[in-house]
Protein backbone atom coordinates (compact mmCIF):
# COMPACT_ATOMS: atom_id res chain seq x y z
CA UNK A 1 0.00 0.00 0.00
CA UNK A 2 2.79 2.41 0.94
CA UNK A 3 4.67 1.67 -2.30
CA UNK A 4 1.50 2.35 -4.31
CA UNK A 5 1.08 5.68 -2.54
CA UNK A 6 4.71 6.56 -3.25
CA UNK A 7 4.32 5.79 -6.96
CA UNK A 8 1.14 7.83 -7.11
CA UNK A 9 2.83 10.74 -5.37
CA UNK A 10 5.76 10.63 -7.80
CA UNK A 11 3.38 10.73 -10.77
CA UNK A 12 1.55 13.74 -9.36
CA UNK A 13 4.68 15.51 -8.11
CA UNK A 14 7.63 14.23 -10.16
CA UNK A 15 11.07 14.94 -8.74
CA UNK A 16 12.95 17.07 -11.28
CA UNK A 17 16.07 15.49 -12.77
CA UNK A 18 19.33 17.19 -11.77
CA UNK A 19 20.00 17.41 -15.52
CA UNK A 20 16.64 18.96 -16.43
CA UNK A 21 17.90 22.54 -16.33
CA UNK A 22 20.93 21.62 -18.44
CA UNK A 23 18.69 20.74 -21.41
CA UNK A 24 15.79 23.12 -20.77
CA UNK A 25 14.44 25.37 -23.55
CA UNK A 26 15.98 28.39 -21.80
CA UNK A 27 19.39 26.72 -21.74
CA UNK A 28 19.14 25.70 -25.39
CA UNK A 29 18.15 29.23 -26.46
CA UNK A 30 21.06 30.75 -24.52
CA UNK A 31 23.52 28.30 -26.05
CA UNK A 32 22.28 28.90 -29.59
CA UNK A 33 22.52 32.66 -29.04
CA UNK A 34 26.09 32.25 -27.79
CA UNK A 35 26.97 30.11 -30.81
CA UNK A 36 25.44 32.57 -33.28
CA UNK A 37 27.10 35.54 -31.59
CA UNK A 38 30.56 33.96 -31.73
CA UNK A 39 30.08 32.87 -35.34
CA UNK A 40 29.04 36.39 -36.39
CA UNK A 41 31.93 38.00 -34.52
CA UNK A 42 34.39 35.56 -36.09
CA UNK A 43 33.26 36.57 -39.57
CA UNK A 44 33.51 40.26 -38.66
CA UNK A 45 36.96 39.96 -37.11
CA UNK A 46 35.68 40.79 -33.63
CA UNK A 47 36.24 37.56 -31.72
CA UNK A 48 36.54 37.93 -27.94
CA UNK A 49 39.36 36.04 -26.20
CA UNK A 50 38.80 32.30 -26.04
CA UNK A 51 39.86 32.12 -22.39
CA UNK A 52 37.04 34.51 -21.42
CA UNK A 53 34.36 32.37 -23.06
CA UNK A 54 34.28 29.20 -21.00
CA UNK A 55 31.31 27.87 -19.05
CA UNK A 56 30.07 24.57 -17.70
CA UNK A 57 26.87 22.75 -18.64
CA UNK A 58 27.92 19.10 -18.49
CA UNK A 59 31.72 19.37 -18.55
CA UNK A 60 33.81 19.15 -15.39
CA UNK A 61 35.16 22.66 -15.77
CA UNK A 62 34.46 25.31 -18.43
CA UNK A 63 35.18 23.13 -21.45
CA UNK A 64 31.59 23.29 -22.77
CA UNK A 65 31.93 26.99 -23.48
CA UNK A 66 35.44 26.71 -24.89
CA UNK A 67 34.46 23.94 -27.30
CA UNK A 68 31.30 25.72 -28.44
CA UNK A 69 33.36 28.87 -29.02
CA UNK A 70 35.79 26.95 -31.23
CA UNK A 71 33.04 25.15 -33.13
CA UNK A 72 31.37 28.48 -33.91
CA UNK A 73 34.52 30.47 -34.64
CA UNK A 74 36.00 27.80 -36.90
CA UNK A 75 32.68 26.99 -38.62
CA UNK A 76 32.90 23.28 -37.78
CA UNK A 77 30.01 21.62 -39.62
CA UNK A 78 30.75 17.96 -38.88
CA UNK A 79 28.51 17.20 -35.89
CA UNK A 80 30.35 14.09 -34.74
CA UNK A 81 32.40 13.54 -31.58
CA UNK A 82 34.53 10.87 -29.93
CA UNK A 83 35.12 10.90 -26.17
CA UNK A 84 37.89 8.54 -25.02
CA UNK A 85 37.84 8.07 -21.26
CA UNK A 86 34.26 9.28 -21.08
CA UNK A 87 33.10 7.56 -17.87
CA UNK A 88 29.28 7.55 -18.24
CA UNK A 89 29.31 10.20 -20.97
CA UNK A 90 27.14 12.54 -18.92
CA UNK A 91 29.75 14.61 -17.09
CA UNK A 92 31.58 14.83 -20.38
CA UNK A 93 33.18 17.37 -22.69
CA UNK A 94 30.84 16.11 -25.43
CA UNK A 95 27.51 15.73 -23.60
CA UNK A 96 26.45 19.33 -24.25
CA UNK A 97 26.95 18.77 -27.98
CA UNK A 98 24.83 15.61 -27.88
CA UNK A 99 21.95 16.92 -25.77
CA UNK A 100 21.73 20.54 -26.85
CA UNK A 101 23.08 20.55 -30.42
CA UNK A 102 22.08 17.17 -31.81
CA UNK A 103 25.58 15.82 -32.31
CA UNK A 104 26.17 12.08 -32.63
CA UNK A 105 29.23 10.32 -31.33
CA UNK A 106 31.12 7.63 -29.49
CA UNK A 107 31.81 7.26 -25.77
CA UNK A 108 34.61 4.86 -24.78
CA UNK A 109 35.50 3.86 -21.23
CA UNK A 110 36.91 0.89 -19.35
CA UNK A 111 34.19 0.86 -16.69
CA UNK A 112 31.32 -1.43 -17.61
CA UNK A 113 29.16 0.12 -14.89
CA UNK A 114 29.74 3.66 -16.17
CA UNK A 115 29.14 2.71 -19.79
CA UNK A 116 25.89 0.93 -18.97
CA UNK A 117 24.66 3.87 -16.88
CA UNK A 118 25.42 6.28 -19.71
CA UNK A 119 23.78 4.09 -22.32
CA UNK A 120 20.57 3.89 -20.28
CA UNK A 121 20.53 7.63 -19.65
CA UNK A 122 20.94 8.61 -23.30
CA UNK A 123 18.42 6.02 -24.48
CA UNK A 124 15.78 7.46 -22.15
CA UNK A 125 16.50 11.17 -22.55
CA UNK A 126 14.06 12.83 -24.99
CA UNK A 127 16.85 14.69 -26.79
CA UNK A 128 18.78 11.53 -27.66
CA UNK A 129 16.34 8.63 -27.37
CA UNK A 130 15.77 8.28 -31.14
CA UNK A 131 19.47 8.23 -32.04
CA UNK A 132 21.63 7.78 -28.94
CA UNK A 133 25.42 7.87 -29.05
CA UNK A 134 27.44 4.68 -29.37
CA UNK A 135 28.86 3.33 -26.11
CA UNK A 136 31.85 0.98 -26.02
CA UNK A 137 33.34 -0.59 -22.91
CA UNK A 138 37.00 -1.39 -23.47
CA UNK A 139 40.37 -0.77 -21.87
CA UNK A 140 41.97 1.73 -24.23
CA UNK A 141 45.49 1.08 -25.52
CA UNK A 142 47.39 2.40 -28.49
CA UNK A 143 47.22 -1.12 -29.91
CA UNK A 144 43.40 -1.22 -29.99
CA UNK A 145 42.18 2.37 -30.26
CA UNK A 146 41.79 2.43 -34.05
CA UNK A 147 39.93 -0.87 -33.98
CA UNK A 148 37.61 0.45 -31.26
CA UNK A 149 36.82 3.60 -33.24
CA UNK A 150 36.36 1.96 -36.63
CA UNK A 151 34.46 -0.95 -35.10
CA UNK A 152 31.96 1.55 -33.71
CA UNK A 153 31.44 2.94 -37.21
CA UNK A 154 33.53 6.12 -37.12
CA UNK A 155 35.98 7.06 -39.87
CA UNK A 156 37.48 10.14 -41.47
CA UNK A 157 36.73 13.74 -40.50
CA UNK A 158 34.89 14.39 -37.22
CA UNK A 159 34.14 17.54 -35.27
CA UNK A 160 35.57 17.00 -31.78
CA UNK A 161 37.72 14.41 -30.06
CA UNK A 162 38.24 14.40 -26.28
CA UNK A 163 40.93 12.25 -24.64
CA UNK A 164 41.19 11.90 -20.86
CA UNK A 165 42.49 8.54 -19.70
CA UNK A 166 44.86 9.63 -16.91
CA UNK A 167 48.07 8.22 -18.26
CA UNK A 168 48.52 7.05 -21.84
CA UNK A 169 46.74 10.03 -23.43
CA UNK A 170 49.83 11.02 -25.44
CA UNK A 171 50.48 7.54 -26.79
CA UNK A 172 46.83 6.92 -27.67
CA UNK A 173 46.49 10.18 -29.61
CA UNK A 174 49.76 9.44 -31.39
CA UNK A 175 48.33 6.09 -32.49
CA UNK A 176 44.96 7.36 -33.76
CA UNK A 177 44.76 7.24 -37.55
CA UNK A 178 41.19 6.25 -38.40
CA UNK A 179 39.61 9.65 -37.66
CA UNK A 180 40.66 13.26 -38.25
CA UNK A 181 39.09 15.65 -35.71
CA UNK A 182 38.78 19.36 -36.37
CA UNK A 183 39.23 20.01 -32.63
CA UNK A 184 41.10 17.95 -30.03
CA UNK A 185 40.86 18.47 -26.28
CA UNK A 186 43.34 16.35 -24.35
CA UNK A 187 44.58 16.13 -20.79
CA UNK A 188 48.24 16.83 -20.04
CA UNK A 189 50.33 16.63 -16.89
CA UNK A 190 51.00 20.30 -16.21
CA UNK A 191 53.03 19.46 -13.11
CA UNK A 192 55.91 18.76 -15.52
CA UNK A 193 55.96 22.49 -16.32
CA UNK A 194 57.94 23.54 -19.38
CA UNK A 195 59.97 20.34 -19.53
CA UNK A 196 59.77 18.08 -22.57
CA UNK A 197 58.91 14.74 -20.99
CA UNK A 198 56.58 11.79 -21.45
CA UNK A 199 56.27 8.79 -19.17
CA UNK A 200 57.04 5.65 -21.18
CA UNK A 201 54.13 3.71 -22.59
CA UNK A 202 52.70 0.94 -20.44
CA UNK A 203 49.78 -0.93 -22.05
CA UNK A 204 48.54 -2.10 -18.65
CA UNK A 205 48.77 1.24 -16.85
CA UNK A 206 46.07 2.19 -14.35
CA UNK A 207 45.97 5.49 -12.49
CA UNK A 208 47.45 6.11 -9.96
CA UNK A 209 50.91 4.76 -10.58
CA UNK A 210 51.94 2.62 -7.57
CA UNK A 211 55.53 3.90 -7.92
CA UNK A 212 54.42 7.52 -7.44
CA UNK A 213 51.02 9.16 -8.10
CA UNK A 214 52.59 11.92 -10.24
CA UNK A 215 54.54 9.57 -12.50
CA UNK A 216 52.22 9.50 -15.50
CA UNK A 217 51.26 11.32 -18.67
CA UNK A 218 52.98 13.93 -20.80
CA UNK A 219 53.96 17.54 -20.34
CA UNK A 220 52.20 20.30 -22.24
CA UNK A 221 55.44 20.88 -24.17
CA UNK A 222 55.56 17.26 -25.35
CA UNK A 223 51.85 17.22 -26.18
CA UNK A 224 52.25 20.37 -28.24
CA UNK A 225 55.08 18.77 -30.22
CA UNK A 226 52.87 15.77 -30.93
CA UNK A 227 50.03 18.04 -32.00
CA UNK A 228 52.26 19.87 -34.47
CA UNK A 229 53.44 16.55 -35.90
CA UNK A 230 49.81 15.54 -36.44
CA UNK A 231 48.91 18.88 -38.06
CA UNK A 232 47.37 20.84 -35.18
CA UNK A 233 48.04 24.13 -33.42
CA UNK A 234 47.53 25.05 -29.77
CA UNK A 235 44.84 27.70 -29.26
CA UNK A 236 44.01 27.48 -25.56
CA UNK A 237 43.23 25.40 -22.50
CA UNK A 238 40.84 25.28 -19.61
CA UNK A 239 41.31 27.69 -16.70
CA UNK A 240 43.82 25.49 -14.89
CA UNK A 241 45.73 24.64 -18.06
CA UNK A 242 45.61 20.85 -18.03
CA UNK A 243 42.98 20.30 -20.76
CA UNK A 244 44.69 21.58 -23.89
CA UNK A 245 42.76 22.68 -26.96
CA UNK A 246 44.19 22.00 -30.41
CA UNK A 247 42.64 22.73 -33.81
CA UNK A 248 43.62 21.70 -37.32
CA UNK A 249 46.40 23.97 -38.51
CA UNK A 250 44.56 24.95 -41.70
CA UNK A 251 41.34 26.02 -39.92
CA UNK A 252 41.15 29.83 -39.94
CA UNK A 253 44.61 30.53 -38.46
CA UNK A 254 43.91 34.26 -38.82
CA UNK A 255 40.90 34.00 -36.48
CA UNK A 256 42.59 31.93 -33.78
CA UNK A 257 46.37 32.19 -33.95
CA UNK A 258 48.64 29.63 -32.35
CA UNK A 259 49.66 30.39 -28.78
CA UNK A 260 52.75 29.44 -26.79
CA UNK A 261 52.63 26.66 -24.20
CA UNK A 262 53.79 29.06 -21.49
CA UNK A 263 50.54 31.03 -21.89
CA UNK A 264 48.43 28.15 -20.60
CA UNK A 265 50.63 27.41 -17.59
CA UNK A 266 50.44 30.74 -15.79
CA UNK A 267 47.76 29.91 -13.22
CA UNK A 268 49.09 30.17 -9.62
CA UNK A 269 47.93 26.61 -8.95
CA UNK A 270 50.30 25.32 -11.61
CA UNK A 271 53.32 27.07 -10.13
CA UNK A 272 52.48 25.65 -6.72
CA UNK A 273 52.14 22.11 -8.07
CA UNK A 274 55.55 22.02 -9.75
CA UNK A 275 57.08 20.88 -6.46
CA UNK A 276 55.03 17.66 -6.60
CA UNK A 277 57.44 16.42 -9.25
CA UNK A 278 60.57 16.90 -7.13
CA UNK A 279 60.64 13.29 -5.83
CA UNK A 280 60.57 11.89 -9.38
CA UNK A 281 62.46 14.60 -11.26
CA UNK A 282 65.42 12.32 -11.98
CA UNK A 283 63.33 9.31 -13.00
CA UNK A 284 63.26 8.01 -16.56
CA UNK A 285 61.24 10.00 -19.11
CA UNK A 286 61.04 10.11 -22.88
CA UNK A 287 61.20 13.01 -25.32
CA UNK A 288 59.79 11.25 -28.41
CA UNK A 289 59.89 14.24 -30.78
CA UNK A 290 63.14 16.20 -30.98
C-alpha positions as CSV (number, residue, x, y, z in Angstrom):
1,X,0.0,0.0,0.0
2,X,2.8,2.4,0.9
3,X,4.7,1.7,-2.3
4,X,1.5,2.4,-4.3
5,X,1.1,5.7,-2.5
6,X,4.7,6.6,-3.3
7,X,4.3,5.8,-7.0
8,X,1.1,7.8,-7.1
9,X,2.8,10.7,-5.4
10,X,5.8,10.6,-7.8
11,X,3.4,10.7,-10.8
12,X,1.5,13.7,-9.4
13,X,4.7,15.5,-8.1
14,X,7.6,14.2,-10.2
15,X,11.1,14.9,-8.7
16,X,13.0,17.1,-11.3
17,X,16.1,15.5,-12.8
18,X,19.3,17.2,-11.8
19,X,20.0,17.4,-15.5
20,X,16.6,19.0,-16.4
21,X,17.9,22.5,-16.3
22,X,20.9,21.6,-18.4
23,X,18.7,20.7,-21.4
24,X,15.8,23.1,-20.8
25,X,14.4,25.4,-23.5
26,X,16.0,28.4,-21.8
27,X,19.4,26.7,-21.7
28,X,19.1,25.7,-25.4
29,X,18.2,29.2,-26.5
30,X,21.1,30.7,-24.5
31,X,23.5,28.3,-26.0
32,X,22.3,28.9,-29.6
33,X,22.5,32.7,-29.0
34,X,26.1,32.2,-27.8
35,X,27.0,30.1,-30.8
36,X,25.4,32.6,-33.3
37,X,27.1,35.5,-31.6
38,X,30.6,34.0,-31.7
39,X,30.1,32.9,-35.3
40,X,29.0,36.4,-36.4
41,X,31.9,38.0,-34.5
42,X,34.4,35.6,-36.1
43,X,33.3,36.6,-39.6
44,X,33.5,40.3,-38.7
45,X,37.0,40.0,-37.1
46,X,35.7,40.8,-33.6
47,X,36.2,37.6,-31.7
48,X,36.5,37.9,-27.9
49,X,39.4,36.0,-26.2
50,X,38.8,32.3,-26.0
51,X,39.9,32.1,-22.4
52,X,37.0,34.5,-21.4
53,X,34.4,32.4,-23.1
54,X,34.3,29.2,-21.0
55,X,31.3,27.9,-19.1
56,X,30.1,24.6,-17.7
57,X,26.9,22.7,-18.6
58,X,27.9,19.1,-18.5
59,X,31.7,19.4,-18.5
60,X,33.8,19.1,-15.4
61,X,35.2,22.7,-15.8
62,X,34.5,25.3,-18.4
63,X,35.2,23.1,-21.5
64,X,31.6,23.3,-22.8
65,X,31.9,27.0,-23.5
66,X,35.4,26.7,-24.9
67,X,34.5,23.9,-27.3
68,X,31.3,25.7,-28.4
69,X,33.4,28.9,-29.0
70,X,35.8,26.9,-31.2
71,X,33.0,25.1,-33.1
72,X,31.4,28.5,-33.9
73,X,34.5,30.5,-34.6
74,X,36.0,27.8,-36.9
75,X,32.7,27.0,-38.6
76,X,32.9,23.3,-37.8
77,X,30.0,21.6,-39.6
78,X,30.8,18.0,-38.9
79,X,28.5,17.2,-35.9
80,X,30.3,14.1,-34.7
81,X,32.4,13.5,-31.6
82,X,34.5,10.9,-29.9
83,X,35.1,10.9,-26.2
84,X,37.9,8.5,-25.0
85,X,37.8,8.1,-21.3
86,X,34.3,9.3,-21.1
87,X,33.1,7.6,-17.9
88,X,29.3,7.5,-18.2
89,X,29.3,10.2,-21.0
90,X,27.1,12.5,-18.9
91,X,29.8,14.6,-17.1
92,X,31.6,14.8,-20.4
93,X,33.2,17.4,-22.7
94,X,30.8,16.1,-25.4
95,X,27.5,15.7,-23.6
96,X,26.5,19.3,-24.3
97,X,27.0,18.8,-28.0
98,X,24.8,15.6,-27.9
99,X,22.0,16.9,-25.8
100,X,21.7,20.5,-26.8
101,X,23.1,20.6,-30.4
102,X,22.1,17.2,-31.8
103,X,25.6,15.8,-32.3
104,X,26.2,12.1,-32.6
105,X,29.2,10.3,-31.3
106,X,31.1,7.6,-29.5
107,X,31.8,7.3,-25.8
108,X,34.6,4.9,-24.8
109,X,35.5,3.9,-21.2
110,X,36.9,0.9,-19.4
111,X,34.2,0.9,-16.7
112,X,31.3,-1.4,-17.6
113,X,29.2,0.1,-14.9
114,X,29.7,3.7,-16.2
115,X,29.1,2.7,-19.8
116,X,25.9,0.9,-19.0
117,X,24.7,3.9,-16.9
118,X,25.4,6.3,-19.7
119,X,23.8,4.1,-22.3
120,X,20.6,3.9,-20.3
121,X,20.5,7.6,-19.6
122,X,20.9,8.6,-23.3
123,X,18.4,6.0,-24.5
124,X,15.8,7.5,-22.2
125,X,16.5,11.2,-22.6
126,X,14.1,12.8,-25.0
127,X,16.9,14.7,-26.8
128,X,18.8,11.5,-27.7
129,X,16.3,8.6,-27.4
130,X,15.8,8.3,-31.1
131,X,19.5,8.2,-32.0
132,X,21.6,7.8,-28.9
133,X,25.4,7.9,-29.0
134,X,27.4,4.7,-29.4
135,X,28.9,3.3,-26.1
136,X,31.9,1.0,-26.0
137,X,33.3,-0.6,-22.9
138,X,37.0,-1.4,-23.5
139,X,40.4,-0.8,-21.9
140,X,42.0,1.7,-24.2
141,X,45.5,1.1,-25.5
142,X,47.4,2.4,-28.5
143,X,47.2,-1.1,-29.9
144,X,43.4,-1.2,-30.0
145,X,42.2,2.4,-30.3
146,X,41.8,2.4,-34.1
147,X,39.9,-0.9,-34.0
148,X,37.6,0.5,-31.3
149,X,36.8,3.6,-33.2
150,X,36.4,2.0,-36.6
151,X,34.5,-0.9,-35.1
152,X,32.0,1.5,-33.7
153,X,31.4,2.9,-37.2
154,X,33.5,6.1,-37.1
155,X,36.0,7.1,-39.9
156,X,37.5,10.1,-41.5
157,X,36.7,13.7,-40.5
158,X,34.9,14.4,-37.2
159,X,34.1,17.5,-35.3
160,X,35.6,17.0,-31.8
161,X,37.7,14.4,-30.1
162,X,38.2,14.4,-26.3
163,X,40.9,12.2,-24.6
164,X,41.2,11.9,-20.9
165,X,42.5,8.5,-19.7
166,X,44.9,9.6,-16.9
167,X,48.1,8.2,-18.3
168,X,48.5,7.0,-21.8
169,X,46.7,10.0,-23.4
170,X,49.8,11.0,-25.4
171,X,50.5,7.5,-26.8
172,X,46.8,6.9,-27.7
173,X,46.5,10.2,-29.6
174,X,49.8,9.4,-31.4
175,X,48.3,6.1,-32.5
176,X,45.0,7.4,-33.8
177,X,44.8,7.2,-37.5
178,X,41.2,6.3,-38.4
179,X,39.6,9.7,-37.7
180,X,40.7,13.3,-38.2
181,X,39.1,15.6,-35.7
182,X,38.8,19.4,-36.4
183,X,39.2,20.0,-32.6
184,X,41.1,17.9,-30.0
185,X,40.9,18.5,-26.3
186,X,43.3,16.3,-24.4
187,X,44.6,16.1,-20.8
188,X,48.2,16.8,-20.0
189,X,50.3,16.6,-16.9
190,X,51.0,20.3,-16.2
191,X,53.0,19.5,-13.1
192,X,55.9,18.8,-15.5
193,X,56.0,22.5,-16.3
194,X,57.9,23.5,-19.4
195,X,60.0,20.3,-19.5
196,X,59.8,18.1,-22.6
197,X,58.9,14.7,-21.0
198,X,56.6,11.8,-21.5
199,X,56.3,8.8,-19.2
200,X,57.0,5.7,-21.2
201,X,54.1,3.7,-22.6
202,X,52.7,0.9,-20.4
203,X,49.8,-0.9,-22.1
204,X,48.5,-2.1,-18.7
205,X,48.8,1.2,-16.9
206,X,46.1,2.2,-14.3
207,X,46.0,5.5,-12.5
208,X,47.4,6.1,-10.0
209,X,50.9,4.8,-10.6
210,X,51.9,2.6,-7.6
211,X,55.5,3.9,-7.9
212,X,54.4,7.5,-7.4
213,X,51.0,9.2,-8.1
214,X,52.6,11.9,-10.2
215,X,54.5,9.6,-12.5
216,X,52.2,9.5,-15.5
217,X,51.3,11.3,-18.7
218,X,53.0,13.9,-20.8
219,X,54.0,17.5,-20.3
220,X,52.2,20.3,-22.2
221,X,55.4,20.9,-24.2
222,X,55.6,17.3,-25.4
223,X,51.9,17.2,-26.2
224,X,52.3,20.4,-28.2
225,X,55.1,18.8,-30.2
226,X,52.9,15.8,-30.9
227,X,50.0,18.0,-32.0
228,X,52.3,19.9,-34.5
229,X,53.4,16.5,-35.9
230,X,49.8,15.5,-36.4
231,X,48.9,18.9,-38.1
232,X,47.4,20.8,-35.2
233,X,48.0,24.1,-33.4
234,X,47.5,25.0,-29.8
235,X,44.8,27.7,-29.3
236,X,44.0,27.5,-25.6
237,X,43.2,25.4,-22.5
238,X,40.8,25.3,-19.6
239,X,41.3,27.7,-16.7
240,X,43.8,25.5,-14.9
241,X,45.7,24.6,-18.1
242,X,45.6,20.8,-18.0
243,X,43.0,20.3,-20.8
244,X,44.7,21.6,-23.9
245,X,42.8,22.7,-27.0
246,X,44.2,22.0,-30.4
247,X,42.6,22.7,-33.8
248,X,43.6,21.7,-37.3
249,X,46.4,24.0,-38.5
250,X,44.6,25.0,-41.7
251,X,41.3,26.0,-39.9
252,X,41.2,29.8,-39.9
253,X,44.6,30.5,-38.5
254,X,43.9,34.3,-38.8
255,X,40.9,34.0,-36.5
256,X,42.6,31.9,-33.8
257,X,46.4,32.2,-34.0
258,X,48.6,29.6,-32.3
259,X,49.7,30.4,-28.8
260,X,52.7,29.4,-26.8
261,X,52.6,26.7,-24.2
262,X,53.8,29.1,-21.5
263,X,50.5,31.0,-21.9
264,X,48.4,28.1,-20.6
265,X,50.6,27.4,-17.6
266,X,50.4,30.7,-15.8
267,X,47.8,29.9,-13.2
268,X,49.1,30.2,-9.6
269,X,47.9,26.6,-9.0
270,X,50.3,25.3,-11.6
271,X,53.3,27.1,-10.1
272,X,52.5,25.6,-6.7
273,X,52.1,22.1,-8.1
274,X,55.6,22.0,-9.7
275,X,57.1,20.9,-6.5
276,X,55.0,17.7,-6.6
277,X,57.4,16.4,-9.3
278,X,60.6,16.9,-7.1
279,X,60.6,13.3,-5.8
280,X,60.6,11.9,-9.4
281,X,62.5,14.6,-11.3
282,X,65.4,12.3,-12.0
283,X,63.3,9.3,-13.0
284,X,63.3,8.0,-16.6
285,X,61.2,10.0,-19.1
286,X,61.0,10.1,-22.9
287,X,61.2,13.0,-25.3
288,X,59.8,11.3,-28.4
289,X,59.9,14.2,-30.8
290,X,63.1,16.2,-31.0
